[in-house]
Amino acid sequence: MSNSILAPKTFLTYSLGCRTNQAEMEDIGLQLTANGLRQTLREPDLVLLNTCVVTAKAEKESRQKIRALRKKHPKSFLVVLGCGVTAREIFNINLPEANLFVSNENKDQTINILNKHLRARLIAPLQSKTCLNNKYIQSGRKFIKIQDGCDKYCSYCLTRYLRGIPKSIPPEKIIKEINFWVKNGIKEVILTGINIGLYPDLTGLLNKILKETKIERISFSSIYPEMLTEDFVKLVINNPRISQYFHLSLQSGSQNVLQRMNRETDLSRLLSIIKQIKAENQLFTFRADIIVGFPNESEEEFRETLDFIKKAKISFAHIFTYSARKGTVAYSLSDLPSQIKKERIKRIVEAVKAIRQKEAEKIIEQTTNCLIVRGNEGMTENGWPIQVRVRDRARVKGKILPVKITDFKNDQLFGEIISLPTN
């Protein structure tokens, strides 16, 4: 082991999968930078990878990334963390060689584990945080982890086994974290977790953030339909400091399929809430996660999902092809042919694209607040990516500015900044 590894000075982090993974890796990176290590792309002493195995594809990508990092940085000390490691311990999945494996259970002790493993005082006690050279943070956005774990038994999902029982971050710690990032120029925080619907009082937390921080925009990583209580929806709709979109953890628009998935969503109730929100803010946007090709999904059940997507006016969809995962209830069920899955994905893509076109037409000529994330790319307050005409990119990057929507073509929204920042 080289001297640079025994006393590392540089590091590089990667994160695959969900936003919670990214938030965790950012926090580990912050601990490293706060105590003297420097982030670098060239010959880092430490390389850390947070893995994902939610699907067979994600598991394959995690293995590929480990091999790629080992090949690209052969002299680095490679640390593999997260769900892949936990799945390796519980389900005996194969992962390529690394210098150190850290499971989800031990992830919050990564720095201490590194100290012990390297037999060196890698990190001094954490006193303060230093901002990472992170593209996402530089865009003015920051993931804030508020929760971990899940106690649901979705029949297709490994998360309960990989992430453990639900654990919530105390409100005071969340407020302190947000206030730190506000002081460091962050304009938008995205509250994230494995299932933030399990946070004991999410509406109370949201009220506390609004009262005790000056963060300009609050967003949510993923919304479970059961979260949409009357108080929560009332607080969110038309609130100028809360993004006017929900990314729904929907999975299916068929009640029968949801029952086989062991999901709790009442689709009739959900659609009623969606229509209520749209009535109060027609520009409110809905995104959704959809699993295509769940075992024994009939053509009629798939059409029910398509119909729900259209009625709910889902403008953006994150589509997953069903992937059988060993250890889940659904693993033993008969899988659908891949050709049927591909054909159904195509139909959903086409339906969502048509909805997006109609919803975009409502936005044109409207003025909305946009966060300029990089170059001429922005994100509207209702969750639409937008191309903005920008002359002085450095001046507007990471700022929330009023933008007039001018056009929507080639599946892309366009706009012009109405007024520039004063500082």
SEKERO-192243 format. One record per residue (C-alpha): x, y, z. Coordinates in steps of 0.001 Angstrom, whole numbers, plus 500000, padded with zeros to 6 digits. Example, Ala and Ser with C-alpha at 12.3 -4.5 7.8 and 13.67 -1.06 7.14 Angstrom:
BEGIN
512300495500507800513670498940507140
//
This chain:
BEGIN
500000500000500000501500503324498942502202506207501322499548508305499568496937505726500494498118505563504104497827509338504280495336510219501525495106513808500355492643513531497462489386511725496750486679511215494157483071510127494727480428508525492527476814507707493253474423505430491369470676505109491768468375507189493940468662510719495242469138509420498770472329507742497567473485511065496158472668512921499366474617510373501407477640510547499148477599514346499239477672514187503033480633511799503039482417514039500556481755517058502760483299515300505744486388514594503677486744518139502317486037519724505709489104517983507073491641518788504442491147516312501605490706517703498117488314516452495481490032515648492202489419513888488914493077512998488394494713510132490278492694510377493529494042508569496580490513507481497541487643506553495234484218505993496795481208504516494965477659504355496356475889501461494609472318500582493599470708497181493009467012498111492850466760496371489469468851493778487652469976496583485344471091498713488302472987495767489774474739495219486445475627498922486225477079498814489740479353495909488809480389497650485610481185500858487487483339499066490046485354497441487261485635500724485358486858502612488427489387499914489252490707500035485687490789503847485520492305504337488976494414501209489634496490502879492367493533504322494264491975502859497387488529501822496149485633501929498620482299500415497561479264501352499643475522500978499865472806498675498642475109496551496504477231495734499537474214494961501705472780492731498951476167491008498781475900490235502493472221489187502519471652487671499071475224486752498157475272488757494908478598488965493125480548492220493144484020492826491661486946493243494018487468496473495953489727497535498811486839498059501199483107497296501284480752499327503508477116498272503915474128500577504383474079499650508053477587501056508476477551503807505873477232506635508401480453505338509979482424505386506713485028507858507974485662505884511173485870502641509194488418504205506843490477505407509797490500501945511313491149500162508035494013502439506988495433502530510523495878506250510164494118509318511473492421510076508182489887512526509518489924514913512428486667515439514371484173517241512168483965520919513128482533522565510021481655521860506441483295523014503254481365523167500010482080520438497512483107521042493940479870519351492970477975520212489794474605519728491449475490521936494422476978524525492085473654524643490263472064526076493399470369522839494505471053520483497414469567517156498418468637517062502101468174513563503496465319513564506001464635509849506290465967506358505627464518502856505572461112501385504762458672499049506502456433498385503501456259495011501780455971495858498098456102492463496428458741493456493849461083495496496037464272494720497984464434498098499720463033496917503036465837494363503298468588496645502051467692499816503950466224498461507165463551499918509425462428503564508950464591506167510658463857509909510548466300512793510895465297515152513749463747518432512517466363520525514318469168518799512434467377519297509109466849523002509833470516523420510753471580521671507545469346523837505363470471527067507035474092526103506434473421525634502732471423528856502459474478530708503769476523528972501079474320530096498208471881527213497824468489528344496476466609525034496383466600522039498700465139518700497674463852516754500662464764513149500045464667509735501662463862506119500921460196506770501734459660510323502985455985509492503447457089507642506599458388510873508171456321511248511385454946514731510586456012515875507147453572518791507103454923519950510453458489519662509175457594521645506068456032524405508172459132524492510347461417524828507319459277527673505956459390529512509278462960528878510395464938529070507149465197531476504252465491528800501586463849530111498429462514526826497054461587523481498605461062520376496484460458516685497167462327513749495665459382511363495460455821511624496706453957508547497872450234509013497128449413508299500776451314511488501701448725513677500032446712514585503096444425517607503122446821519646505295449866518749503204448205519585499880446780522832501254450226523932502395451887523126499063449440524469496464450385527951495231452997528382497973455694530579496353458481528790498253457408525242497384457823523718493919454520523263492154455008519678491046454903516200492531456906513206491387454506510420492299455667506952493308452760505495491345454101502258489771450771501306488165447414502799487249445620499493487684444120498786491104444461495037490546448146495316489693448744497571492712447097494928494879449485492263493547452338494690494143451084495024497741450820498792497288448394500824499411447421503441496827443715504108496325443647505269492705440183506814492917441242508933495888444509509865494204442813510958490983440354513070492972443245514828494745445069515390491455441975516986489925441551519168493024445157520370492748444789521050489025441598523031489699443486525312492067446636525553489949446299524439486340450071524713485878450811522238488677452807519379487131452656515671487843455504513260487228455393509552488018457380506359488395455808503538486377456724499853486396455940498203483058455487494458482657454701493392486205454041489613486274450674488611484843449831492206483883447049491762481316446431494001478328443314495303480071445301496157483229447938497904481148445223499952479423443975500956482882447443502352483587447436504240480290443982505597481088445071506757484539448140508486483083445892510401480692443291511330483326445976512428485788447814514335483054451197512836483886453636515077481987456843513203482761457307509495483481460271507579484842459602504151483360461080500983484846460936497636483099459888495091485712462908493235487007462556490070489091464654490370492262465595487310494280464212487570497797460963489305496826457477487801496736457114488551493027460331486707492161458487483402491705455744484863489497455675484335485738457474487110483877456074488683480728457909488393477393460413491209476834458735492162473549455464492909475349457334495041477886459091497018475119455829497597473261454073498809476424456937501140477292456626502680473832452903503264474324453465504975477665456224507157476238453956508249473404451028508948475753453139510999478168454714512957475327451255513895474005450190515018477488453382517039477857452663518854474600449178519862475781450386520883479241453215522932477715450724524920475654449176526165478919452550527473480096453504529482476984453336533247477593453269532630481349455908534078483662457456531653486128460392531631488514463250529518487180466412528280488817469275528635486316471213525432486919473968525585484290474684527433481070471317528238479536469525525386481337466946526076483997464179524450486029460802526106486397458939526263489685456549523616488356459336521196487477459904521723483751463414521789482296463810524903480178466311526489477802466772530156478686468414532836476566471444533881478654474268536319477909476165536427481194476015532804482347478225533290485401475961536054486673472759534006486617473986530500487461472428529170490635469917532035490827466115531945490807464874534494488271461568535443486606461366533917483132458723534366480452457900531127478630458143531821474897457896528475473106457754524691473240459239522818470311460998519510469800459800518513473273461698521426474838460484524506476715462111527886475928462071531200477776463593534628478320464811536143481572462694539172482497465036540724485072468624540011486105469871539609489689470934542789491452473990541169493009
//
